Each structure stands twice: as C-alpha cells, then as structure tokens.
Amino acid sequence: MLKFTFETYQLSLTDKPDKSCSIKLAPLTGTALKTVRRKIYIIQAGKNILYVGEANTSIKTRFQRGCVSYNHFVRSGHARGGYKGYKWLNILESPVRKMAVHAITFESDCDNNRGIVEAIEGELVYLIRRHLGYWPKFQNEIHFHNVKYAKETAKNIWEKLPE
C-alpha cells in the first residue's frame, strides 16, 4: 500500500448575480494546501459523493483554476481551452453550497508518476459505484491502469471516508 495523508476541508460556494461563483476553503492549513504533490480529492455533499479528481498542484490552486474556468464559461459562453470548469459549481445542477473536500496527498514517490494516482482514483471511483450504487454525479472520466497497490490503497482511502 502507498502511504498517504488524508485531510478534510470545508468548501463554501457563493453565487453571484451573473451566475458565476466564488469558492472559500477552510481551514487554510494542511498538507494538501501547502505542497505541490500528487493527490486525489473527493467532493462530498452530505452523504453524496459528487466528484473524484486528481491534481499535482495545491488543492487551493486546483479549485481556483476550476472556478476561474467555470466563471469564464458562464460569463462568455465559451470554454477556456476546452475546459468549462467544475460542473458541480452550477447551482442549478448542484444546489448544495457547502461541501466537504477530502484530500489524499501521496508521498513524493508518486510526484512524477501520474499513472499510479490515476489507478488509485479509478479504483476509488469503482468502490463508490460498488458500495453506494451510483457513479459520482459529476464524474466525467476515470483512468484505468494496472498498478501494484492501487486497489489496496483505494480500499484504505474508502475506509476513511465518513458515512
């Protein structure tokens, strides 16, 4: 199994009159906020898991980029580089404005091997489907790689998620 740090942050969304939004993340301390390191993040609203993603930036930077792209799309009607930002920011599709973000940061061994983290992400999304009976609502894609320890690591992450 790969070693990881599991942290939970609170994400608050504020909607603006032009249908754009802003994001606030708390607390502003933690491994996922300080380090540029491979990580998986899980967006959870109540008992519902909305999205599982992978990033190599700080979690704050990742959400800022997703929000900026979403706001650009809302205001202009055009995707920025083909990316429209997170679908779960749209109040019509996801009215919940307070969510939990579970950030799983891996040790430096994974920093230069995205395939390892993508394999864990794919196994984790599969576990969500198997145990909860649904794919995360805003999951657009998952990657599959046969990587040693991916299944075991995903199971250990799954066991840390609140019910």
C-alpha positions as CSV (number, residue, x, y, z in Angstrom):
1,M,0.0,0.0,0.0
2,L,1.1,3.5,-0.7
3,K,1.4,5.9,2.2
4,F,-0.8,9.0,2.1
5,T,-2.2,11.9,4.2
6,F,-6.0,12.1,4.5
7,E,-7.4,15.6,5.3
8,T,-10.9,17.1,5.2
9,Y,-11.6,20.7,4.3
10,Q,-14.9,22.6,4.1
11,L,-15.7,24.2,0.8
12,S,-18.3,27.0,0.6
13,L,-19.6,28.4,-2.6
14,T,-21.0,31.9,-3.0
15,D,-23.2,32.7,-6.0
16,K,-23.1,36.0,-7.8
17,P,-25.9,37.7,-9.8
18,D,-24.3,36.8,-13.1
19,K,-24.4,33.1,-12.2
20,S,-20.7,32.9,-11.6
21,C,-19.4,32.0,-8.1
22,S,-16.5,32.1,-5.7
23,I,-15.0,29.5,-3.6
24,K,-13.8,29.6,0.0
25,L,-11.8,26.7,1.5
26,A,-11.2,26.2,5.2
27,P,-9.1,25.6,7.1
28,L,-6.2,27.3,5.3
29,T,-3.6,24.9,6.7
30,G,-2.8,21.4,5.8
31,T,-0.6,19.2,3.6
32,A,-2.9,19.5,0.6
33,L,-2.7,23.3,0.7
34,K,1.0,23.6,1.3
35,T,2.6,21.2,-1.0
36,V,2.7,20.7,-4.7
37,R,2.4,16.9,-4.7
38,R,0.2,14.3,-6.4
39,K,-3.2,14.0,-4.7
40,I,-6.7,12.7,-5.1
41,Y,-9.6,14.9,-3.9
42,I,-13.2,13.8,-3.3
43,I,-16.1,16.3,-3.3
44,Q,-18.8,15.2,-0.9
45,A,-22.2,16.9,-0.2
46,G,-23.8,15.4,2.8
47,K,-23.7,11.6,2.1
48,N,-23.4,12.1,-1.7
49,I,-20.1,11.9,-3.4
50,L,-20.1,14.3,-6.3
51,Y,-16.7,14.0,-7.9
52,V,-13.3,12.4,-7.6
53,G,-10.3,14.2,-9.1
54,E,-6.6,14.1,-9.3
55,A,-4.2,17.0,-9.1
56,N,-0.5,17.9,-8.7
57,T,-1.0,21.5,-7.5
58,S,-2.1,22.6,-4.1
59,I,-5.8,21.9,-3.6
60,K,-6.5,25.6,-3.3
61,T,-4.8,26.3,-6.7
62,R,-6.7,23.4,-8.3
63,F,-10.1,24.8,-7.1
64,Q,-9.2,28.3,-8.1
65,R,-8.4,27.2,-11.6
66,G,-11.7,25.2,-11.9
67,C,-13.7,28.2,-10.6
68,V,-11.9,30.7,-12.9
69,S,-12.7,28.4,-15.9
70,Y,-16.3,27.9,-14.8
71,N,-16.8,31.7,-14.4
72,H,-15.2,32.4,-17.7
73,F,-17.6,29.9,-19.4
74,V,-20.7,31.3,-17.6
75,R,-19.8,34.9,-18.5
76,S,-18.6,34.4,-22.1
77,G,-20.4,31.2,-23.2
78,H,-17.0,29.8,-24.4
79,A,-14.8,27.2,-22.8
80,R,-11.3,28.2,-21.9
81,G,-9.0,25.8,-23.7
82,G,-11.9,23.3,-24.0
83,Y,-12.4,23.3,-20.2
84,K,-15.6,24.7,-18.7
85,G,-14.6,24.2,-15.0
86,Y,-16.4,22.1,-12.5
87,K,-20.0,21.1,-13.2
88,W,-20.7,20.9,-9.5
89,L,-20.3,24.7,-9.3
90,N,-23.5,25.2,-11.2
91,I,-26.3,26.0,-8.7
92,L,-29.0,24.5,-11.0
93,E,-27.2,21.2,-11.2
94,S,-25.8,21.2,-7.7
95,P,-27.7,23.4,-5.3
96,V,-25.6,22.4,-2.3
97,R,-23.3,25.3,-1.4
98,K,-21.3,23.8,1.5
99,M,-19.4,20.6,0.8
100,A,-16.6,18.5,2.2
101,V,-13.3,18.1,0.3
102,H,-11.3,15.0,1.3
103,A,-7.8,15.5,0.1
104,I,-5.5,12.5,-0.1
105,T,-1.9,13.5,-0.6
106,F,0.7,10.9,-1.6
107,E,4.4,10.7,-0.8
108,S,6.9,12.1,-3.2
109,D,7.3,8.7,-4.9
110,C,4.2,9.5,-6.9
111,D,5.1,13.0,-7.9
112,N,6.5,12.0,-11.3
113,N,4.1,9.1,-12.0
114,R,0.6,10.3,-12.6
115,G,-0.4,6.8,-13.6
116,I,-0.1,5.5,-10.1
117,V,-2.5,8.1,-8.7
118,E,-4.9,7.7,-11.7
119,A,-5.0,4.0,-11.0
120,I,-6.0,4.6,-7.3
121,E,-8.5,7.2,-8.5
122,G,-10.1,4.7,-10.9
123,E,-10.3,2.0,-8.2
124,L,-11.8,4.5,-5.7
125,V,-14.5,5.6,-8.2
126,Y,-15.3,1.9,-8.7
127,L,-15.6,1.3,-5.0
128,I,-18.0,4.3,-4.8
129,R,-20.1,2.6,-7.5
130,R,-19.9,-0.8,-5.9
131,H,-20.7,0.3,-2.3
132,L,-23.1,3.2,-2.9
133,G,-24.8,2.0,-6.1
134,Y,-24.0,5.1,-8.2
135,W,-21.2,6.8,-10.1
136,P,-20.2,10.2,-8.6
137,K,-22.8,12.6,-10.2
138,F,-20.3,14.9,-11.9
139,Q,-17.6,12.3,-12.7
140,N,-16.6,12.9,-16.4
141,E,-13.9,10.2,-16.7
142,I,-11.8,7.8,-14.9
143,H,-8.5,6.3,-15.9
144,F,-7.6,2.6,-15.6
145,H,-4.1,1.4,-15.0
146,N,-3.0,-1.9,-13.6
147,V,-0.7,-0.7,-10.9
148,K,0.5,-2.6,-7.8
149,Y,-1.1,-1.4,-4.6
150,A,-3.8,0.7,-6.4
151,K,-6.7,-1.5,-5.3
152,E,-5.4,-1.8,-1.7
153,T,-4.7,1.9,-1.4
154,A,-8.1,2.8,-2.8
155,K,-9.7,0.5,-0.2
156,N,-7.8,2.2,2.6
157,I,-9.0,5.6,1.4
158,W,-12.6,4.4,1.1
159,E,-12.5,3.2,4.7
160,K,-11.5,6.7,5.9
161,L,-14.5,8.4,4.2
162,P,-17.3,9.4,6.5
163,E,-20.6,7.6,6.0
